[in-house]
C-alpha cells in the first residue's frame, strides 16, 4: 500500500479515517503495534510536536502499565471507527457498541479542552496536561463526530478491492469513485479485468478451432 503511506503510516487526508485505516495491516507490518508506534502516528498526523512525542515516549517507559492501557484504548477506538464508517459506506446500521466507544472518547475529549482568547476572538485549546497518555485520541474522536454530523456521509466510501478495504472520502463530482487510489487498487483491478478478458478470449478462440 505504498501509495497511501507517509512515514510508514496510512494517509487518506481525513484524520478519523486515517486512524481507522491503521486497522488494515499489510503483509509487512501491523499498524499501532506498540505505544511508541501510536505516538509516531500522532506526530505524523500533526497531533503532537516532536517534543511532545518525546515526552510521551519517556512517560511510557516510566509508566508501562498506563501506556499499555492507552494503547488498548487506541486500538479499541480505531476498530470502532473502522466498523462505524465501513457500515456507513455499505449502507448498514451502525452498531450501538461501536457508537458507545466513540461517545466515551468524546466525553473525555470535551472535558479535556477549554476556550481561550485569540487574536481574532476565541478558539478551543487542549488543557495543559501532557501526562495523559491517550490524549492524542481526543482530536480523533472529535474529528469522527464532526464527520458523522457534517451531512456528507454519502461521500464515505470503502475501497472495492476486497484485499484493501481502505476508507476514504469520495470527492468526485458524480460520487462514482470505487478505489482508494486509481494508481494502486484501481490499476490492479484493471489488470485483473484485462487478464480475465484475455483468458476468456483465448478460451473462446481455442474452442472455435476444434
C-alpha positions in Angstrom: 0.0 0.0 0.0 2.9 2.4 -0.7 0.5 4.8 -2.5 -1.2 5.5 0.8 1.8 5.6 3.2 3.7 8.5 4.6 6.5 7.8 7.1 5.1 4.3 7.3 1.5 5.1 8.2 -1.6 5.2 6.0 -2.7 8.6 4.9 -6.1 9.4 3.3 -6.5 13.0 4.4 -9.3 12.7 6.9 -8.0 12.4 10.5 -10.5 9.9 11.8 -10.4 7.8 8.6 -6.6 7.8 8.6 -6.8 6.4 12.2 -9.4 3.8 11.3 -7.3 2.7 8.3 -4.4 1.7 10.6 -6.6 -1.3 11.4 -5.9 -2.6 7.9 -2.4 -4.1 8.2 -0.4 -5.3 5.2 1.9 -8.3 5.0 4.9 -6.3 6.1 3.7 -4.7 9.3 0.9 -4.3 11.8 0.0 -0.6 12.5 -0.1 0.6 16.1 1.7 -2.4 17.4 3.1 -0.6 20.4 2.7 2.7 22.3 5.7 4.3 20.6 4.1 3.3 17.3 0.9 5.2 18.4 3.0 8.3 19.3 4.7 8.2 15.9 1.3 8.2 14.3 0.3 11.2 16.4 3.4 13.0 15.3 2.8 12.2 11.6 -0.8 13.3 11.9 0.2 16.7 13.4 -1.4 15.9 16.8 1.9 16.0 18.6 5.1 18.0 18.3 8.4 16.2 18.3 8.9 17.5 21.9 5.5 16.2 23.0 6.1 12.9 21.3 9.5 12.5 23.1 7.8 13.4 26.4 5.1 10.7 25.9 7.7 8.1 24.9 9.6 8.8 28.1 6.4 8.7 30.2 5.5 5.4 28.6 8.8 3.9 29.7 8.2 5.3 33.2 4.6 4.1 33.3 4.4 0.9 31.2 1.0 -0.2 32.6 -0.6 3.2 31.7 1.0 3.1 28.3 -0.5 -0.4 27.7 -3.9 0.8 28.8 -3.6 3.8 26.5 -2.7 1.6 23.5 -5.6 -0.7 24.2 -8.0 2.2 24.2 -6.5 3.5 21.0 -6.9 0.1 19.3 -10.5 -0.1 20.7 -11.4 3.3 19.3 -9.7 2.6 15.9 -11.6 -0.7 15.5 -14.9 1.0 16.4 -14.3 3.8 13.9 -13.5 1.3 11.2 -16.7 -0.6 11.9 -18.7 2.7 12.1 -17.5 4.1 8.8 -17.5 0.8 7.0 -21.1 0.3 8.0 -22.0 3.8 6.7 -20.1 3.1 3.4 -22.1 -0.1 3.0 -25.5 1.5 3.9 -25.8 -0.6 7.1 -26.8 0.5 10.6 -24.0 1.4 12.9 -23.6 -0.9 15.8 -24.6 0.6 19.2 -21.5 -0.9 20.8 -19.2 0.9 18.4 -21.0 4.2 18.8 -20.8 3.8 22.6 -17.0 3.5 22.4 -16.8 6.7 20.3 -19.1 8.5 22.7 -17.0 7.5 25.7 -13.9 9.0 24.0 -15.9 12.1 23.0 -16.8 12.7 26.7 -13.1 12.7 27.6 -12.2 14.9 24.7 -14.9 17.5 25.6 -13.6 17.5 29.2 -10.0 18.0 28.0 -10.4 21.3 26.2 -11.3 24.9 27.0 -12.0 28.2 25.3 -9.1 30.6 25.2 -8.8 34.1 23.8 -7.1 34.5 20.5 -6.2 37.4 18.2 -9.5 37.0 16.2 -11.8 36.0 19.0 -11.8 32.7 20.9 -10.6 29.2 20.0 -10.6 25.8 21.5 -7.4 24.7 23.2 -6.4 21.5 25.0 -5.9 21.6 28.7 -2.1 21.6 29.5 -1.9 18.0 30.8 0.6 16.3 28.7 0.8 13.4 31.1 -2.4 11.9 29.8 -1.0 9.1 27.6 -4.1 8.7 25.4 -4.9 12.4 24.9 -4.0 12.2 21.2 -7.2 10.2 20.8 -9.3 13.2 21.7 -8.9 15.1 18.4 -9.5 11.8 16.6 -12.8 11.3 18.4 -13.8 14.9 17.7 -12.9 14.6 14.0 -15.1 11.5 13.8 -18.0 13.3 15.4 -17.6 16.2 13.0 -17.6 13.9 10.0 -20.7 12.0 11.3 -22.7 15.2 11.8 -21.5 17.1 8.7 -24.2 15.7 6.4 -21.8 14.3 3.8 -21.9 10.7 4.8 -22.8 9.6 1.3 -19.2 10.5 0.4 -17.7 8.0 2.9 -16.6 5.0 0.8 -14.6 1.8 1.3 -12.2 0.6 -1.4 -13.9 -2.0 -3.6 -10.7 -4.1 -3.6 -11.5 -6.9 -1.1 -7.8 -7.1 -0.1 -7.7 -3.4 0.8 -10.9 -2.1 2.5 -9.4 1.4 2.7 -11.9 4.1 3.9 -11.9 7.4 2.0 -13.9 10.5 1.2 -15.3 10.4 -2.4 -14.7 13.9 -3.7 -15.6 13.1 -7.3 -18.3 15.2 -8.9 -20.7 12.2 -9.6 -19.6 10.3 -6.5 -18.5 7.3 -8.6 -15.1 6.6 -7.1 -14.7 3.0 -6.2 -11.0 2.7 -5.3 -8.8 4.2 -2.6 -6.4 5.2 -5.3 -6.6 4.6 -9.0 -2.9 4.3 -9.2 -3.0 1.4 -6.7 -6.1 -0.7 -6.2 -7.7 0.7 -9.3 -4.8 -0.3 -11.6 -4.8 -3.8 -10.0 -8.5 -4.1 -10.7 -7.9 -3.0 -14.3 -5.1 -5.5 -14.7 -7.3 -8.3 -13.4 -10.2 -7.4 -15.7 -7.7 -7.3 -18.7 -6.4 -10.7 -17.7 -9.8 -12.2 -17.4 -10.9 -10.8 -20.7 -7.8 -12.1 -22.4 -8.3 -15.5 -20.8 -11.9 -15.7 -21.9 -11.0 -14.6 -25.4 -8.2 -17.2 -25.6 -10.6 -20.0 -24.3 -13.2 -19.0 -26.9 -10.7 -18.9 -29.7 -9.5 -22.4 -28.7 -13.0 -23.8 -28.6 -13.8 -22.4 -32.1 -10.8 -24.1 -33.7 -11.6 -27.6 -32.5 
